[in-house]
């Protein structure tokens, strides 16, 4: 069966390099799903960027493959000469997206977090996501109509509306802290058994994970994360 995913990223705000230099990043997007990666062009030294970019990605696969897939939206900093570094990312479970009413996660702000410091926000992305199978009816007003391009150039213009401080702070924050686990069962592998443990949190279409502690049945993470939602 063919599945289709739309990722509509309107804008980014509050982007930071996360260091003490005070430098402003040159952001661009890198979206990965179904084993494919698509990128936008970058903005020079911009903590706020109006991407207005819609990614349209389709693939034939089994239902089980589709529901076990994720969408990873990376925000990267362009360093020049083809080099870049990761500012942060947000990850969506396609199963969770597909379970939403009309298979759409409506337009809203999502936090961008660095994998090694999930409790720290590196900025926000305003975006919406939709996922459809070949038997679903795609509602009008979302996605790419005939004659439009995937880069969003023919999509109606959108006014840049940055989040005010009050709006960002009005987002609810789900705070999760993973302290430790005890007596985890070893998993039998092909040649040996062991336990390489991590904690994954899936909430409101966002998926975050702790670091992996290898070979320890009673691992201690002491890691926390925040997931913003409305």
C-alpha positions in Angstrom: 0.0 0.0 0.0 1.2 3.5 -0.7 1.5 6.0 2.1 1.9 9.7 1.9 3.3 12.1 4.5 3.2 15.9 4.4 5.4 18.0 6.7 4.6 21.7 6.5 7.1 23.9 8.3 6.1 27.5 8.4 8.7 29.1 10.6 11.3 28.8 13.3 11.9 31.2 16.2 14.3 31.5 19.2 17.0 29.4 17.6 20.3 29.4 19.4 23.7 27.7 19.1 23.4 26.8 22.7 26.9 28.1 23.6 28.2 31.2 25.4 29.5 32.9 22.2 26.2 34.7 21.5 26.6 33.9 17.8 23.5 33.6 15.7 23.0 30.3 13.8 22.4 30.0 10.0 19.6 27.5 10.1 18.2 25.0 7.6 15.9 22.0 7.8 16.7 18.3 7.2 13.7 16.0 7.3 14.1 12.2 7.3 11.3 9.7 6.8 11.0 6.4 5.0 14.7 6.2 4.6 14.7 9.5 2.6 16.3 12.8 3.7 15.2 16.2 2.2 16.8 19.6 3.0 15.9 23.2 2.6 18.3 26.1 1.8 19.8 27.9 4.8 19.2 31.4 6.2 22.3 33.5 7.0 22.6 34.4 10.7 18.9 34.2 11.6 17.5 33.1 14.9 14.1 33.5 13.3 13.4 32.1 9.8 10.3 31.8 7.6 10.8 28.5 5.9 7.3 28.2 4.4 8.3 24.8 3.1 6.2 21.7 2.5 7.8 18.3 2.2 5.7 15.7 0.4 7.1 12.1 0.7 5.4 8.9 -0.5 6.4 5.3 -0.4 4.9 1.8 -0.9 5.2 -0.3 2.3 3.4 -2.6 4.6 1.1 -1.2 7.4 3.5 -2.5 10.0 6.4 -0.7 8.4 4.5 2.5 8.2 3.3 2.4 11.8 6.8 1.7 13.1 8.3 4.6 11.3 9.2 8.1 12.6 9.5 11.5 11.1 12.7 13.3 12.2 12.9 17.1 11.7 16.4 18.3 12.2 17.3 22.0 12.5 21.0 22.4 11.5 23.5 25.2 11.5 25.2 25.8 8.2 28.9 26.5 8.8 30.0 27.1 5.2 31.9 25.0 2.7 29.3 22.2 2.9 29.7 21.8 6.6 26.9 21.8 9.2 26.1 20.9 12.8 22.9 19.8 14.5 21.1 22.5 16.5 18.3 20.2 17.6 15.4 18.1 16.4 11.9 17.0 17.0 10.7 13.5 16.3 7.1 12.3 15.5 5.7 8.8 15.5 3.8 8.2 12.3 1.5 5.9 14.2 0.6 8.8 16.5 0.2 11.2 13.6 -2.1 8.8 11.7 -4.3 8.3 14.9 -5.0 12.0 15.1 -8.4 13.3 13.8 -8.3 13.4 10.0 -4.7 12.1 10.3 -3.4 15.6 10.9 -1.3 17.2 13.7 -2.6 20.8 13.4 -0.3 23.8 13.0 1.4 24.6 16.3 4.7 25.3 17.9 7.0 22.4 18.8 10.3 22.6 20.8 13.6 21.8 19.1 15.9 19.9 21.5 19.5 18.6 21.2 19.8 14.8 21.6 22.5 15.1 24.2 20.6 17.8 26.3 16.9 16.9 25.9 15.9 19.1 28.8 17.1 22.2 27.0 15.2 23.9 24.2 17.2 25.1 21.2 14.3 27.0 19.7 10.8 26.3 18.3 9.3 25.2 15.0 5.8 26.1 13.8 4.6 23.2 11.7 1.8 20.7 10.9 2.1 17.1 9.8 -0.4 14.8 8.0 -0.1 11.1 7.1 -2.4 9.2 4.7 -2.7 5.8 3.1 -3.9 5.3 -0.5 -7.5 4.6 0.7 -7.8 7.9 2.7 -9.4 11.0 1.5 -6.9 13.9 1.6 -8.8 17.0 2.8 -8.6 20.2 0.8 -6.3 22.9 2.1 -3.5 20.6 3.2 -0.7 19.3 1.1 0.3 20.0 -2.5 -2.4 20.5 -5.1 -1.9 20.0 -8.8 0.6 22.3 -10.3 2.3 23.1 -7.0 5.8 22.2 -6.2 7.2 20.4 -3.2 9.3 23.4 -2.1 6.1 25.3 -1.4 6.8 28.1 -3.9 3.3 27.9 -5.3 1.6 27.6 -2.0 -0.3 30.7 -0.9 1.9 33.2 0.9 1.8 33.2 4.7 2.4 36.2 7.0 5.3 35.7 9.3 3.9 35.7 12.8 6.5 35.2 15.5 5.6 33.8 18.9 5.5 36.4 21.6 7.1 35.6 24.9 3.7 35.1 26.4 2.6 32.7 23.7 5.7 30.5 24.1 5.4 30.5 27.8 1.7 29.6 27.5 2.7 26.2 26.0 2.1 23.5 28.6 5.3 21.6 29.5 5.3 17.9 30.3 8.4 17.3 32.5 9.7 13.7 32.7 12.7 12.7 34.7 14.3 9.2 34.2 16.2 8.4 37.4 17.1 4.7 37.3 15.9 1.2 36.7 16.6 -2.0 38.5 16.9 -5.7 37.7 16.1 -5.4 34.0 15.9 -8.6 32.1 18.7 -9.5 29.8 17.8 -9.8 26.1 19.1 -12.9 24.3 21.0 -12.0 21.2 22.4 -14.2 18.4 25.8 -14.8 20.1 25.2 -13.5 23.6 22.7 -11.9 26.0 22.8 -8.5 27.6 20.9 -5.3 28.5 21.6 -2.0 26.7 18.9 0.2 28.2 17.4 3.5 27.4 14.0 5.3 28.1 11.8 6.5 25.3 9.0 8.9 25.9 6.2 9.3 23.4 3.7 12.1 24.0 1.5 14.3 21.8 3.3 13.1 18.6 6.8 13.8 20.0 9.3 11.1 20.8 12.4 11.7 23.0 15.0 9.2 24.3 17.6 9.1 27.0 21.2 8.0 26.4 21.9 4.3 26.1 23.6 2.6 29.0 25.2 -0.6 27.9 25.6 -3.8 29.8 23.9 -2.7 33.0 20.8 -4.3 34.3 20.3 -1.5 36.9 21.2 1.6 34.9 21.1 5.1 36.2 20.3 8.0 33.8 19.4 11.0 35.9 18.1 12.7 32.7 15.1 14.8 32.2 13.2 16.3 29.3 10.4 18.8 28.6 7.8 18.4 26.0 5.7 21.4 25.1 2.1 21.0 24.1 -1.1 23.1 23.8 
